[in-house]
Amino acid sequence: MNNIKTTIKKNDWGEWVVRLFVDGEHQKKADYFAADKEDATETAAAMSKEAKAAAECEELRRRVHAIKVMFQKLGRKSSGKEVQA
């Protein structure tokens, strides 16, 4: 699973900046600027939750694909026909 992390820091203009990192890589398009710390904290939690859910969905897609490929290979070996997945 991906390593998901958020950071919250106050910038030079007094805004709270929430940043999302996936596997150590800053996701710049996801940066969020908030006027107060509570908003930033809630947003960071939501970002983290959503990113983790997206990573889990991607992992499930990869596993389903691997299973489909496995069944196709098994179908070819046993009957010479492809198995519909």
C-alpha positions in Angstrom: 0.0 0.0 0.0 1.1 3.6 -0.6 2.6 5.7 2.1 0.1 8.6 2.6 1.1 11.7 4.6 -0.3 15.2 5.0 1.5 18.2 6.5 0.0 21.4 7.9 2.1 24.6 8.1 1.4 28.3 8.4 2.9 30.3 5.5 4.4 33.8 5.5 1.0 35.3 4.6 -0.8 33.7 7.6 -2.5 31.0 5.7 -2.5 27.4 6.8 -1.2 25.2 4.0 -2.1 21.5 3.7 0.1 19.4 1.6 -0.4 15.8 0.5 2.4 13.3 0.0 2.1 9.9 -1.6 5.1 7.6 -1.3 7.1 10.7 -0.4 6.1 12.7 -3.5 4.4 16.0 -3.0 1.0 16.1 -4.8 1.2 19.9 -5.6 -2.2 20.0 -7.3 -3.8 18.8 -4.0 -2.4 21.8 -1.9 -5.1 23.5 0.1 -4.9 26.9 1.7 -7.1 27.7 4.8 -7.7 30.7 6.9 -7.8 28.8 10.2 -6.1 25.8 11.7 -9.3 23.9 12.3 -10.3 24.0 8.6 -6.7 22.9 7.7 -6.8 20.0 10.2 -10.2 18.8 9.0 -9.1 19.0 5.4 -5.8 17.2 6.0 -7.8 14.3 7.7 -10.2 14.2 4.7 -7.3 14.3 2.2 -5.6 11.4 3.9 -8.7 9.3 4.1 -9.5 9.9 0.5 -6.0 9.2 -0.7 -5.9 5.9 1.3 -9.2 4.8 -0.1 -8.0 5.6 -3.7 -4.8 3.6 -3.0 -6.9 0.7 -1.7 -9.1 0.8 -4.8 -6.1 0.8 -7.1 -4.6 -2.2 -5.3 -7.9 -4.1 -5.7 -8.0 -3.2 -9.4 -4.5 -4.6 -9.8 -5.4 -7.8 -7.9 -8.6 -8.4 -10.0 -6.5 -7.9 -13.2 -4.0 -10.4 -12.0 -6.7 -12.9 -11.2 -8.3 -12.4 -14.7 -4.9 -13.0 -16.3 -4.4 -16.1 -14.3 -7.8 -17.5 -15.2 -7.1 -16.7 -18.9 -3.8 -18.6 -18.7 -5.4 -21.5 -16.9 -8.2 -21.6 -19.5 -5.8 -21.8 -22.4 -3.8 -24.6 -20.8 -6.8 -26.8 -19.9 -9.0 -26.4 -22.9 -7.1 -24.3 -25.4 -9.8 -21.6 -25.1 -9.7 -18.3 -23.4 -11.8 -17.9 -20.3 -14.1 -14.9 -20.4 -13.4 -12.7 -17.3 
